[in-house]
Amino acid sequence: MDQRIVVIGAGQAGASLVAKLRDLGHTGPLTLIGAEPAPPYQRPPLSKKYLLGDMALERLYLRPEQFYADQGIGLRTATRVARIDRAARHVVLSDGEVLAYDQLAITTGSVPNRLPAAIGGALGGVHVMRDLADADGIAPEFAEGRRALIIGGGYIGLEAAAVAAARGVTVTLVEMAERILARVAAPATADYFRALHTAHGVDIREGVGLERLIGDGRVSGAVLTDGTTLDLDFALVGVGIRPDTVLAEEAGLEIDNGIRVDGACRTSDPAIFAAGDCTSFPYRGGRIRLESVPNAIDQAEAAAAAMLGQPVAYEAQPWFWSDQYDVKLQIAGLNTGYERTVIRPGARDGAQSVWYYAGERLLAVDAMNEPRSYMVGKRMIEAGTSPDPAAVADPATDLKALMR
């Protein structure tokens, strides 16, 4: 309980981990290191309420800054770790300062994929959306009458398109795959969100990619793979994220689509743990990496317990959400390996849910403005029960009765 613990990465996972360590009785030196100047904050609102101006900066903070001082947590913001010395058990900061540890946790999260400079990725006015600096940098672009190209039809791109359209920006969204949400959702969910965005004036082009951006120092246009040219004021790149494993790799830790950890969040070094977006962990006989707030919190708390000698096997219960216009999408479970889907009409206009099945087993539910379907589906998935697909599709069926 009195060991020196250092946590690298002051995002959702890092903040949750240090708080849980104190809750579980750790009394030793505890340091949380973050590269950004702000204290730990929520990321999901950045591309939604914060970008729209509906949420003040202080409301983003996960906890008041004073919390860390009150808990005896040494919060080091605007601080980068240059390397991890596993043999000496210390980390070296970018200014040369050395911090010793008895146990170390890596919660470095993920970083956005960017466009290569060769196709215009280094031009001014080309943005990504991942952190507070990204949101502050792109906010002035979202002005009525401006023209934007959004590259990527996943949830990051669609959320940005919704905010831009709401601000009066003329939006073109291109997706190289045959449809939007191709990697993460069924055609029925993609159809729903395509119609939603089209109704708000977004020009969605599927099966079309970006050939290059053009401009003299700043982006002014784009050439698409179908030969189309567009005049632009700015562009936003939403082509996915990757785990931030640089420090772990340089330290020689085992990497497997993220920092490889066991069921108690231990890495290949028994003194080093990891949690959040940057990790891959055991799940149902395989390994997965989850990019979600719930996973960051739950896995970080499991890591804290293991660091204090109270390991419990981490069992992920995946769930996610996305806000676009006046639609709240709630996702329970993972649809990997689904064979068919069932569409259930919602209780009000414009609401519906998509239920994913492998054989007769329920895998996941996408619920659009359907909180009841989401809650019932989530409980069933967690309990390992699967309702009859025909009953689910029948709007007259009482979902709660299916739980019984």
C-alpha positions, 0 to 999 in steps of 0.5 A: 500500500505504500509503494511508489506508483507512476501512471503515464497518461492522464485521460479517462483511464489514468484518472480512474486508475489513480482515484481507485488506488486511493479508494482501495487504500493506497497511501504511497507516492502516486504520480499521474503524468499527462502530456496535455496542459489540462487536467483529465477531461471527458473526450466524447463531448469534444466533438459534440456539446463542446464544439457546439459551444453548449459545454464550458471547459470546466464542465469537461474536467472529470474532477475538479483540479483540487481533487488531485491535491486533496488526494495526494496525487501528484498531477503533472500536466504538460509533461511528456515521458521520454522513455521507460527504464524497466531495469532501473524502474524509473521513467525519464521525462522529456526535460531529463527529470527521473521518476522512480517507481515500484509499479508503473501503469500505462494509460496512454490511450490512442492517437488519430490516424492522419493523412500523409503529407504527400496528399495534402495532410500537412496543409493548414485547415486540415484537422483531426478530432481527438483532444482539446487542442483539436477541438479548439483548433477546429471550432473557428472553422465551423461557421455558416456558409463555409465548405467542409470535406469530412474524410471517413464515414465512421462515428467520428466523421458522422458526429463531426458532420452533424455538428458542422451541418448544425452550424450551417456548414456545407458538408461533403462526407466521403467514405472509401468503403461501399457504405458508411459504418461498414466496419462497425454496424449493419447495413440497417444502421448505416441506412438509418444514419445515411437518411438522417444526415441526408435530411440535414443536407450532408452530401454523403458519397460512398465508395469514393475516397480522397485522391489528394487535397490541394492548396497553397499553404492552406487547403482550398480544394480536394480531388476525389478518386472518382475525378470529382473536384471540390472547393473547400474551406477546411477538411476534417480527417476521421479515418480511425485511431490506433493505440498509443504504444510507442513508449511500451514498444520502446521499453520492450513490452509485448505488443498485440494490437495494443499493449498485451495484458492479461486478465488482471491488466498485467503486461509482460513486465510484472511491475507494469500494468496497462489499461484503456484504449492502448491495450488488448486483453483476453475476451471470450477465448480471443483478444480484443481492444476496446475504444470506449469510456466504459472500458477505460474506467472498468479496466483501469479500476481492475488494474488498480486492484491488481496493483494492490494485490487484489486481482480480479479477472476483468470481464468486459461488458462492451457498450458505446454511444453516439449523439448525432443531431437529435438522435442518441445511438446506444450500442450494447455488446459486440456484433462481430460474427453476426449472421443476421439482423432484426429491426424493431420499430421504435416507440416514437417516430424515427426510433428503431433498434437493430438486433444482431444474431449469430444463429439464435444467440443475441450478440449486440443491439444498436438502439436509435432513440430507443433507450428501452431496447438498449437497456433490455438488450444490454441486460440480456447480453450480459446475462447470456440470454437470447430472445426469439428474433421473431418476437423482437421484430414484433412491435407488439411484443413486450420486451420486458416480458422476454426477459422473464 
